[in-house]
Amino acid sequence: MGLIPWWLQLGERTPRLANFATQTPGLRTFAKMVGGIAPQRRIPRLADETFRQWFRHRPAKDRTKQREGTDGRPQKVILWADTFTDHFHPDSARAAVRVLEAAGFDVTIPDGWVCCGRPLYDWGLLSQAKHLLRQSLRVLRPALRDGTPIVGLEPSCVAAFRDELPQLFANSQDANRLKSQTYMLTEFLREHAPQWKPPTIKGDALVHGHCHQRAVLGLEPQLEMLRATGLELDTPESGCCGMAGAFGFERGAKYEVSVAAGERVLLPKVREADADKLIVAAGFSCREQIEQMTDRHAIHPAEVLAMALDGRGTNESIH
């Protein structure tokens, strides 16, 4: 599990073959055994096209409305496409690009492969994680020294930069720059585009707060931006969704604890929600737990804001 960033890099070259191995009866059972995955779990399906592939091949866009920096040029931001968003939920990142551009920013992505290292140090592979983080700092160094903001979508990655990274590299100026220049999407919009307001959506949304958002980053910027759409929010004090990264995928007692945690509050609330009520969660793990344990599809806050740009109501979203 800790080596998943490298496995996914291999999988993106032949996603259909990788999905055949993980989604086909018989083969998927073997894949779960090899990966130590609970038999009750579904292995997430790889996207046919990663976000990074889409971004690099998309057509030129109109930049006339982009926000100008102090030098008169559009203000540049780097969208951090984390491993799981990139390979499993690229729609969330594409939605974030649309939202950032609608708010007037020039969106780019890192010039090389980067990773926050969390899948590694969560498994005790600290030296390998530090190697990945050093590589990420090298890739981002020019942008960091230019003061370019980094916008993230996955709370666990952003929390890694804001909390763990400065502790692992206490004397690194670049690590401290990354800490201060990294934002969650909604946090960034509130701070750097305070005049921008999303179009209105009529309806209700159940919003689950990721553990790292609550503990390290703060959930209020996300709730504030979602309320700005006109949505009525239900924010239950559900604690952890139970998936907790790879924890909830592991067989045996960890799977059982994962399900029990989710069943405390979150999963029953999702099942009770009306069909036209949006289910919103920023974390990949949270959305995966909801998807695997209920009949509902949870979406990222970036997708909610993109829905508003499209003029779609909650009854037109995917459940």
N, C-alpha and C positions, 0 to 999 in steps of 0.2 A: 504493500500500500504506500509506503513512504517513497517509493521510486516512481510513483504515478506520473510526475511531469515528463519523465523520459519515455514511459510507455505510451503516453498520449502523443508525444512527438512522432513516435513510430506509427501510431494508429492513424494520424492525420494524412499520412501518405497513401494509405489504402483503407479508407473508412468503411467501405462496403465489405471488405474482407474481415476487418476487425468486428464489425457489427454481425456478420454471419457467424463468427466464432462465439460471440457473447449473447446472441439473441436466438439462436437455433436450438430447439430441444435436443438434449443429449450433449451437444457441444457446450452449451451454456452451463450445464451441470458440472462439466469438467473444468470450465473456466472458473467457476465459483470455488471448486475444491482447490485449484492451484492458487487462487488469490486469497484464500481464507475467508471467503464471503459467505454469510449466512444463506442457507438454501432458500429461505423465505424472501430474500431480497431480489430485486431486479437490477441487473447491471445497466447503468444508464447508457443510452444509445448515443454514439458519436454523431455529430452533425456532418452532413455530406460536405459542407464547406465551412472552414473555421472563420471566425471573425477577421483574423489577420489576413487570410486569403481574400475575403470579400473586400476589405478595406483597400488593399493594394491594387485591386483590379477594378474598382468602381469608377464610373465615368467622372470627368471633371464636373465640379459643382459651382453654382453661383455664390460668390463670396461678397457680393456688394453690401450685404446688411451686417457683416460681421463687425464686432466691436473693435474699435481702434485702440491700440496701446498708446503709450506716451510718445512713441516715435511716428505716430500716424498710420501704422500698419495694423491689420487685424491682430487682436491679442491671441497668441497661440496657447493651446493647452495640450497636454499629452494624456490620452485616454489609456489607462492601464488595463489591458485586456488580460485578466488573470487566467490561469490555466483552465479552470472549470468553465468559466463563461466562454472562453475562446473555443473550446472543443465541444461543449455540450449545449450551451445556451447562447449562441452568437446573436440571436434576435435581441437579447437584452442590450448587448453592446451596440448593435446597429441602431436601436432605439435611442441610446445615450448620445450617439453621434448626431442624430436628428435634433435632439433636444438642445445640445450644446450649440449646434449651428443656428438653431432658431433663436437662441439667446445671444447670438452674435459672435461666437468664438470660432477660431480656426483650429480644427481638430487634427491632431496627428497621433501616431503611435510610436512606441520605442523602435529604434533602428535595428535592434537585434533581439534575440530571445532573452527574456527576463523572467524571473520567478521570485516570489517573496520568501521562499524557502520553508514556509510553514509545514507542508506535507512531510518534510525531512526532519525538522527538529521536533515535531510532534511525536515522531518515532525514535527520538534519541540520536538521530544522525546529525549531530551538531556541526561537525567539521565539514560535512558535505553541504549542509545548509549555509554555513558561512562562505563556502566557496561560491555557491549560487548567488548569495547576496553581494559578494564582491564583484561578480560578473555583472549583476544588475546595476550596481553603482557605477561601474565603468561605462556601461552603455548609456546611462542617464547623465553622466557627468557634465557634458556640455549644456544640457537643458537645466540641470540643477544650478550651475554657475551663472546661467542667464536669468535665473529666477522664474523659469517656466513652471506653472502649476501642474501637478499630476493629479488626475481625476480617476478615482477607483470606483468599482461597482460592487466588489465583494468585501464585506466588512472584515473578514478575518485577514485579508491581505492588507487593507488600510491600517488595521490595528497592529499588524506586524511592523509596519513602517513607523507608526507613531509610538509604539511601546517597546517591542523587543529589539528592533534594530539599533536604537541609540544605546541600549545596554550591551549589545554584542560588540559594537564599534564605538566605544565611549569617546575616543579621541579623533574620530573621523568627522571632518567638517562636512563632507558630502552626505554622510549618514544623518547628521543634524539638519542639513538642508532638505533632505528627502522627508524627514519627519515634519518639518515646518511647511513644506510645499505640497503635501499630499492631503487630499480631501475626498470624502464621499461625494457623489454627484450632487445630491440635494444640498449638502453643506456648502459645496463650491458655488452653486447658483445663488444661495442666500448671501454669501459673502462677497462674491465678485460680480454678480448681476442683480443687485437688489431691486432694480426697477423692472426686471423682467417678470412677468406673471404668466403662468400657463393658462390656456383657454379653459372654459368651464366644462365640467362633466357633472351630470346629474346622477346621483345614485349613492350607494353605500359601499364601504370597503372594510374588510377585516384585515388589520395590519399586525403582523407578527414581528416583534423586534428581535434581531439577532443578538446572541449573547455578547459578542464583542462590541456591537453598537451600544448596548446598554452599559457595559462595564468600562469601555475605553473611549468611545467616540461620541456618544450621546445620540439619542433617538429623535430629539425634538426637531432638528432641521428637516429630517425626512417627513415627520408628521406635519410640520408647518407648510412644506411645499405641497403635500398631498391635500391638505385643507384648502390651499389656495385654488385648487381646481373646483372647489365646491362640494367635494365628496364629504359625506358624513362618515366619520371614522369610528370603528370599534377596535380598541386596542387592549385586548385582555392581558392581564398579568399572568402570562402562561409559562414564564420561566423558559428553560431550554426546550427546543423542539424535540430533543432526544437524539438526533442524528449525530451532532457534534463531529463533523468531518467524517473520517473513516470509521469512527467508533461504532456507529449504528449499523455499519455494513458487516462488521465482524461476527462470526458465528458464535453460538453459545450464549453465555451470560450477558455479554455486551449487547447483543441484539435484543435480549429480553429487557434489559435496563432501558435501552433506547426506546422501545415501544411503550414501556411503562411511563417514561418521562413525557412522551408525546400525548399519552392518553390522560394525563392529569387534567389538562385544560385545553390545549391547542386543538388536538384532533377532534374531540367532541364539538368544539365551537365551529370548526370548519364544516363538519357534517351537518350541523344545525343551520348553517347559513343558507339564506334564500339563494336560488339559482342565479339571480342577477346581481348578487353581492360579490364584488371583487375580493379575491384572496391575494394579499400582497405580502411579499417577504423579500428582503434584499439578499439574504444568504442562499447560496446554492444548496447547502445541506438542508436548510429549512424547507425550501421548495421541494426538494427531493423527498423528504419525509412526508410532506403533505400529499405529494403525487402518489407515493407508494402505499400510503395507509388510508387514503380516502379516494373518492371518485372525482375530486376537484383538481384543477390546474392552477397553481399559484404563479403570479407574475411579479417581475421586478418593478420597483418604483419608476425606473426609466421607461418601462413599457406603459405604465399608467400615464405618464406625461406625454408620451408619443401618441397615445389614444386621444388625449385632449387636443393635440395638434391636428389630428385627423378629424376631429369633430365627432368621434364615436362615443356612444353611451355605454354604460356598464352592461347593458343587455346585449351588446354586440361583441363583447370580449369572448375569449376562448375559455371555457370551463372544462 
